[in-house]
Amino acid sequence: MIHMYTDGSCLGNPGIGGWAAVIMDGYAKRTLVGREHDTTNNRMEVLAVIKGVEAIPDRTEITVFSDS
C-alpha cells in the first residue's frame, strides 16, 4: 500500500502559495512540489492531494494523510 502525505499553504489569502506531496511506497520516497502566485490556502491543500493522486498508477490502493 502507498502512503501519501500532503500539505499546502499560502502567504496572504489570496497570495503566493505552495503545495507538496510525499509519496511513500515501502522504502521508496517521491516528493512532488509546486507553487502558484495568486491562490488561496484551501486551493493549495486540495491541489497537493490532486497532484499526488495523479502521480500514482490507476487502481493502486493509497492512504492520504492531510492536515485539512
Secondary structure, DSSP 8 states (H G I E B T S, - for coil): -EEEEEEEEEEETTEEEEEEEEEEETTEEEEEEEEEEEE-HHHHHHHHHHHHHHTS-TT--EEEEE--
